[in-house]
Amino acid sequence: MLSITLNGINTQGENIADNGGIKEAYLAYNKWVERNGEEPYLPGLKYSGRQMFWVSAASIWCSKTRTEELQQLIVTDEHAPDKYRVIVPMSNMEYFARDFKCSVGSKMNPAKKCQIW
């Protein structure tokens, strides 16, 4: 198991961008829904259009990284590791918690959230 601490100073700017970007994309999606109506459920799935928005956004960061590469990226990359680019911004969004009915205090709906805009 990898035991290395992330350096938030290295990734701060991109973390802010990830939080703001997903929020703006979600607000834009909601405006689209207002104009066009709710999307139908996809066959075989029981997720609403808004839930599918989050699933789709998260799927961008699906990856498998070797431990050695992850250690190098943590030291040199201005981006947080992929899984944190999903978990952190989405757990900071009231919209996500509402759409998935996450209990307050759960991993994806912490009581204290970081909101920039």
C-alpha positions as semicolon CSV with decimal commas, in nm:
position;residue;x (nm);y (nm);z (nm)
1;M;0,000;0,000;0,000
2;L;0,126;0,345;-0,093
3;S;0,207;0,564;0,204
4;I;0,287;0,913;0,080
5;T;0,128;1,244;0,169
6;L;-0,012;1,466;-0,102
7;N;0,117;1,823;-0,110
8;G;-0,182;2,053;-0,147
9;I;0,043;2,348;-0,227
10;N;0,158;2,174;-0,548
11;T;-0,199;2,101;-0,658
12;Q;-0,389;2,399;-0,516
13;G;-0,453;2,581;-0,844
14;E;-0,572;2,271;-1,026
15;N;-0,784;2,166;-0,728
16;I;-0,960;2,503;-0,744
17;A;-1,008;2,459;-1,118
18;D;-1,153;2,109;-1,071
19;N;-1,402;2,236;-0,810
20;G;-1,506;2,537;-1,016
21;G;-1,515;2,349;-1,345
22;I;-1,747;2,074;-1,228
23;K;-1,976;2,326;-1,062
24;E;-2,003;2,541;-1,376
25;A;-2,058;2,234;-1,595
26;Y;-2,337;2,116;-1,364
27;L;-2,504;2,457;-1,363
28;A;-2,486;2,463;-1,744
29;Y;-2,640;2,114;-1,758
30;N;-2,924;2,232;-1,537
31;K;-2,991;2,525;-1,771
32;W;-3,003;2,277;-2,059
33;V;-3,256;2,066;-1,865
34;E;-3,468;2,377;-1,799
35;R;-3,486;2,445;-2,175
36;N;-3,520;2,086;-2,295
37;G;-3,678;1,892;-2,010
38;E;-3,554;1,600;-1,803
39;E;-3,371;1,332;-1,993
40;P;-3,519;0,983;-1,999
41;Y;-3,349;0,707;-1,804
42;L;-3,105;0,502;-2,008
43;P;-3,222;0,145;-2,073
44;G;-3,116;-0,087;-1,794
45;L;-2,993;0,193;-1,565
46;K;-3,175;0,346;-1,272
47;Y;-2,987;0,676;-1,266
48;S;-3,150;1,010;-1,336
49;G;-3,003;1,250;-1,590
50;R;-2,844;1,451;-1,310
51;Q;-2,693;1,138;-1,156
52;M;-2,564;1,039;-1,500
53;F;-2,400;1,382;-1,525
54;W;-2,189;1,296;-1,218
55;V;-2,114;0,942;-1,335
56;S;-2,003;1,074;-1,673
57;A;-1,784;1,343;-1,516
58;A;-1,622;1,089;-1,285
59;S;-1,554;0,843;-1,565
60;I;-1,306;1,087;-1,720
61;W;-1,067;1,011;-1,435
62;C;-1,098;0,631;-1,433
63;S;-0,744;0,500;-1,434
64;K;-0,503;0,247;-1,299
65;T;-0,159;0,377;-1,207
66;R;0,142;0,176;-1,097
67;T;0,265;0,260;-0,747
68;E;0,603;0,383;-0,873
69;E;0,441;0,618;-1,123
70;L;0,195;0,746;-0,862
71;Q;0,481;0,826;-0,624
72;Q;0,654;1,022;-0,901
73;L;0,336;1,206;-0,999
74;I;0,265;1,308;-0,640
75;V;0,605;1,476;-0,624
76;T;0,610;1,636;-0,969
77;D;0,256;1,685;-1,103
78;E;0,048;1,995;-1,038
79;H;-0,265;1,776;-1,054
80;A;-0,394;1,559;-0,772
81;P;-0,408;1,185;-0,848
82;D;-0,709;1,094;-1,062
83;K;-0,927;0,945;-0,787
84;Y;-0,900;1,265;-0,584
85;R;-1,002;1,469;-0,888
86;V;-1,336;1,289;-0,854
87;I;-1,383;1,238;-0,481
88;V;-1,282;1,584;-0,359
89;P;-1,475;1,813;-0,598
90;M;-1,786;1,596;-0,592
91;S;-1,786;1,564;-0,214
92;N;-1,767;1,945;-0,199
93;M;-2,086;1,984;-0,405
94;E;-2,425;2,012;-0,239
95;Y;-2,566;1,932;-0,584
96;F;-2,397;1,591;-0,585
97;A;-2,519;1,513;-0,234
98;R;-2,873;1,614;-0,326
99;D;-2,878;1,418;-0,653
100;F;-2,757;1,099;-0,483
101;K;-2,931;1,162;-0,149
102;C;-2,605;1,131;0,047
103;S;-2,644;1,160;0,423
104;V;-2,479;1,459;0,587
105;G;-2,151;1,347;0,738
106;S;-2,100;1,066;0,486
107;K;-1,783;1,043;0,279
108;M;-1,946;1,206;-0,023
109;N;-2,135;1,466;0,182
110;P;-1,912;1,590;0,462
111;A;-2,065;1,846;0,696
112;K;-1,785;2,093;0,612
113;K;-1,731;2,159;0,244
114;C;-1,481;2,372;0,059
115;Q;-1,658;2,620;-0,167
116;I;-1,468;2,879;-0,362
117;W;-1,732;3,037;-0,585
